[in-house]
């Protein structure tokens, strides 16, 4: 896995999730996605891999983990 692509995906995922925080159901589906294609399908029109990403699987894996980070940060305590 290309670490740079993973890190960039993580940062982009955090930014994207914060912008779409009201759609918690979709955020949860992104975190549970099994493939890069599933993540792309879930983010719809925003789902284009950056042109300079060498490892798209690493990028989208990082993206999903970034979304997961936002979910954890914004979760209500039980």
PEQUI-V343606 format. One record per backbone hydrogen bond with DSSP energy under -0.5 kcal/mol. CO is the residue of the C=O (numbers start at 0). NH is the residue of the N-H. E is the energy in kcal/mol with one decimal. If there is no record, write none. Layout:
BEGIN
((CO NH E) (CO NH E))
END
This chain:
BEGIN
((0 2 -0.7) (1 5 -2.2) (2 6 -3.0) (3 7 -2.4) (4 8 -2.4) (5 9 -2.3) (6 10 -2.4) (7 11 -2.7) (8 12 -2.9) (9 13 -2.2) (10 14 -2.2) (11 15 -2.8) (12 16 -2.7) (13 17 -2.2) (14 18 -1.6) (15 19 -1.1) (17 20 -0.9) (19 22 -1.9) (21 23 -1.1) (22 26 -2.1) (23 27 -2.4) (24 28 -1.8) (25 29 -2.2) (26 30 -2.1) (27 31 -1.7) (28 32 -0.6) (29 32 -1.0) (34 38 -1.7) (35 39 -2.6) (36 40 -2.3) (37 41 -1.8) (38 42 -1.5) (39 43 -0.5) (40 43 -0.6) (42 45 -1.9) (43 46 -2.1) (45 47 -0.6) (46 48 -0.5) (49 52 -2.1) (51 53 -0.6) (53 55 -0.6) (54 58 -2.3) (55 59 -2.7) (56 60 -2.1) (57 61 -2.6) (58 62 -2.4) (59 63 -2.3) (60 64 -2.1) (61 65 -2.4) (62 66 -2.2) (63 67 -2.2) (64 68 -2.0) (65 69 -1.7) (66 70 -2.1) (67 71 -2.4) (68 72 -2.5) (69 73 -2.0) (70 74 -0.6) (71 74 -0.7))
END
